[in-house]
Amino acid sequence: MNGIPLVDLLVQHVQIAEEVEDGFVEVLLAGDFIGGKAVSAFEQEYAEFVGVRSCIGMANGTDALEMALRAVRVGRGDEVIVPANTFIATAEAVIRAGARPVLVDVDDDALLIDPARVAAAVTARTRAVIPVHLYGQVAPVEQLPPELAERGVVVIEDGAQSQGATRFGRSAGSLGALAATSFYPGKNLGAYGDAGAVTTDDEALATRVRLLGSHGSPSKYLHTQVGFNSRLDTLQAVVLRAKLRRLAGWNEQRRAAARVYDRLLEGVPAIRRPVTLPGNKHVWHLYVVRVPERDEMLRQLNAEGIGAGVHYPVPVHLTPAMSWLAEGPGSFPVSERAAGQILSLPLFPGITPAQQERVVEVIRTALDRRTA
Ligand SMILES: Cc1ncc(COP(=O)(O)O)c(C=O)c1O
């Protein structure tokens, strides 16, 4: 068996190649490059998929987070609560909007924002909280403290890793005042370059996001505020439309693959398997196990051609650009411990049980070597 990548995007591409080529040709011939027909069609289809009134295409997920924050007028002097275990972009967007990220630790089972810790982090300056639906499952947003709503604190979801996930039947992207998502190529719904979106049920907020992303311009050459250039590219919208039609099926394949790993790893006590919170329909953006001496395990998997990875090896507050957000090691023990143990195993629509058996065989051999 050849190597097994962490993600195999080609498996998806071959299924949509013809549709994408036809769509590209249509855009090229029409010269419909900026804000083209495919963009509005995708926005409508994605809003329907999520179950909200509006979707605004953006250039990438980080911009989407920033525009969502700016749309609710988060800015200088404000605080935004963010989990310490996330991709740096969540905190980055807060800083770019002019506010301060206030980090909180995650729960030790699902590694998602811990609602109890959110309550302890709220101050008079708190304006928003960003639950991150990490690895493909929705954070327990309904458990966030009721005082958030009383204080007017806005919930903005970071749904970059959760397209198609639901919690008690409600879709990721429809649970906060606004939600941001990323269509980075490796995401469950991935473009062929950078892309992202904001979703919301609030039409006034949707209008503000759209304005912010298009030079503060409600109509050509009228600029009512200083904005940004952050638009979903028309060619990317062509790809996203083709993939969105298949997303539910692909997510189903991810769930089946996760069940295969669950079964294969059941008898491997050194491996801590991922936990799905009750009420969640997981879409397995990543299958993240925990294992002691992770780096050595990762090295051995990679040496055998298995593209395992780590998401993420350094919690936000220990990364040099963000070290000013906390007091160093020991600040967020659950995130810090997890960062040393988490290991993402290859998982993508189309991965075969034989490939998964091979991954687990290498894991078992590496563990046997330890005890030998
Ligand atoms: C949790 C999370 N938030 C935000 C982002 C930022 O998205 P992008 O890379 O499209 O800017 C990503 C993905 O890269 C992510 O995984």
The ligand as an SDF file (V2000), in Angstrom:
LIG
                    3D

 16 16  0  0  0  0  0  0  0  0999 V2000
  -11.0160   27.1270   13.5710 C   0  0  0  0  0  0  0  0  0  0  0  0
  -10.5960   28.0050   12.4330 C   0  0  0  0  0  0  0  0  0  0  0  0
  -10.8830   29.3120   12.4740 N   0  0  0  0  0  0  0  0  0  0  0  0
  -10.5420   30.1410   11.4750 C   0  0  0  0  0  0  0  0  0  0  0  0
   -9.8710   29.6850   10.3580 C   0  0  0  0  0  0  0  0  0  0  0  0
   -9.4320   30.6830    9.3390 C   0  0  0  0  0  0  0  0  0  0  0  0
   -9.8660   30.4500    8.0530 O   0  0  0  0  0  0  0  0  0  0  0  0
   -9.0060   30.9060    6.7820 P   0  0  0  0  0  0  0  0  0  0  0  0
   -7.7680   30.0750    6.7370 O   0  0  0  0  0  0  0  0  0  0  0  0
   -9.9300   30.6630    5.6480 O   0  0  0  0  0  0  0  0  0  0  0  0
   -8.7090   32.3640    6.9570 O   0  0  0  0  0  0  0  0  0  0  0  0
   -9.5800   28.3140   10.2640 C   0  0  0  0  0  0  0  0  0  0  0  0
   -8.9480   27.7030    9.0840 C   0  0  0  0  0  0  0  0  0  0  0  0
   -7.9420   27.8870    8.5730 O   0  0  0  0  0  0  0  0  0  0  0  0
   -9.9320   27.4610   11.3310 C   0  0  0  0  0  0  0  0  0  0  0  0
   -9.6430   26.1580   11.3010 O   0  0  0  0  0  0  0  0  0  0  0  0
  1  2  1  0
  2  3  1  0
  2 15  2  0
  3  4  2  0
  4  5  1  0
  5  6  1  0
  5 12  2  0
  6  7  1  0
  7  8  1  0
  8  9  2  0
  8 10  1  0
  8 11  1  0
 12 13  1  0
 12 15  1  0
 13 14  2  0
 15 16  1  0
M  END
$$$$
